[in-house]
Amino acid sequence: MTFQAPYKVLCVCLGNICRSPTAEVVLQHACQQRGLNVWVDSAGTSNYHPNKAPDIRSQQHAKQRGYDISSLRARQIQLADFANFDLILAMDLDNLKDLQKLQQQAQQQYAHHLKADVALMSAHDPAYCGQAVPDPYYGAAQDFERVLDQCESSSAAWAAVLAQDLQSNAVK
């Protein structure tokens, strides 16, 4: 991986109203805790909720843990995001497959300017390794809590990976 300041990460789920906005704020917090120059955003693979605020239940559960996601607005991922972000994190395997297809399209359009690596949010998470962040939209309170638990765990893991990678690139 090559890094330019700030390092840019995009968290992606289906609708960008539950999981990815939660992951955005939690990952940003984890990176700030480590003093990393990382900027985080979120998007959805669908355009179901354009410019909508995160689901009120996501907002409420996040707020209980000290995260404010109320000002975020849903947007759909664009091919340009693959050229503008360093890392794109999928919340589940379906979104990962969709992102990989979009990455191929972006490769055709942006060729050598494409820089985003695509990975699963839980790729480095020892507690949830390889597991999908489950969509809580049709679920209950514990489902929103699970999203927060997993986002906190996976974000801590990614922040550790990014800290190591950023430090090793600073030495070069």
N, C-alpha and C positions, 0 to 999 in steps of 0.2 A: 504494500500500500504506500502511496505517496501522499503527503499532507501539505496543504497550504492553510494558513490561518484565515478564518476559523475553519475547522473541519466541519463538514455539513452532513447531518444524518436526517433521513426522512423515514418516519414510521408509517406503515401502510396496513390498513385493514379494508374491509369491504365498503362500508359507508362513511367512515371517518367521523362517527359520532359517539362511539363508545371506546373501543380498544386503542385505536391509534392516537386520539388526542390524549388519552390517559398515558400511553407510552411516551408521547412527546414530552409532557411535563415532567414525568418521573425520570426519564433519561436525562433531560436537561438538568434537573436537580442533582442527579448522581454525578454528572460531569462537573457541575459547579462545585460540588463537595470535594472533588479531587483537584480543583483548580485548572480544569482543562478548557482550552479555547475551542469549544464545540458549540455549534448552533443546531438546534433540533426543530423540525417541522413535522407535520403529518398530512396525510392525504388518504383517499379511498380509491380502490380500483373501479368502483361504480360512481355514477353521478346521481345517486338516489337522494341526497340531501344537500344540494348546492347552497353554500353560504349559511347553513343552519348551525346553530349552537350545538355543542355536545348534548347528548341525551341527559335530561334532568337528573336521572338516577346516577349516571356516571359523575355528574357534577357534584351531587350530594355526597356520594361515597368518597370521591377524591377530596372534597373539602374537609371531611372528617379526619383525613390523614394529613391535612395541611397543604394540599395541592389545589390551586385554583385554575380550572380549565374553562371557566365561563366565558372568557373573551375569545376563545378559539372559534373558528368557523370552518365548516367542512368544505373540502375541495376535492376534485378528482385529480389523480396523478396525470402528468403530462409527459410526453416523450422528452421534452427539454429537461425534466427532472433528472434523467439519467446522465445528462451532461453537467448539471449544476450541483448535484450532490455527490459526496464521496462514498456514502454507504446508504443503502435502502434496506430497511428491515421489515419483513413480512410478519404479520401476526399469526398466520397459519399456513398450511401447505397449499391450500387452494389459491390464496393470494400470492404465495411464492411462485406457483406455476404461472399465474397471470402476469406477475412481474417479470418472470424470465422470458415470456413471449413478448412483452412490451420492450424488454431490453434488446431483443433481437431486432425489433422494428427500429428502435432508437439507434442501434448500431448501423443500420442502413442509412439513416438520416444524418447522424452525427459522426460516424466513422471514428477517426482518431481523437475526436474531442470527448468521446464517451469516457467517463471516469468512475461511475458508480459501481461498487460491488453490491451484489444482492445476497441477502442472507436471511435466515429465520431469526426472529427476535430471541428465541431461546437457544441459539446455536452454542453459546459458551456458558450457559446457565447450569451449574452442577445440580441444582434442585429440580429443574424442569427441562433438562437437555432434550432438544428435538421435539418438545411438546408444543402443540398449538396453544396460543392464548385463546381460550374459548370465548365465543361471541355471547355476551350476556343479554343481548337485546330482548329475547323472549324469555329470559330467566327471572330469577328472584334475587333478593339482596345478596345472598351468599355468592352468586355468580359475579356480581360487580366487585365484591371483595376478593374473589379469586383472581380477577383481572388485575387488581391492584397488587395483590401478593406476588403474582407472577411478573408483572411489570417491574416491581421493586427488585426482585431477585435477578431478573434478566438484565435490567439496567445497571445494577451493581457489577454484574459480570462483564457487560460491554464497556463500562467505564474503566474497569481494570485492564481490559484488552487495549482500549484506546490509549490509556495512560502509558502502557508499556510501548505500544507502537509509536506514539508521539515522541516519547523520550528517546527511543532508538533512532528515530529519524532526526531528532535534534542533534544527536551525537555525530551523525554522518556529515 
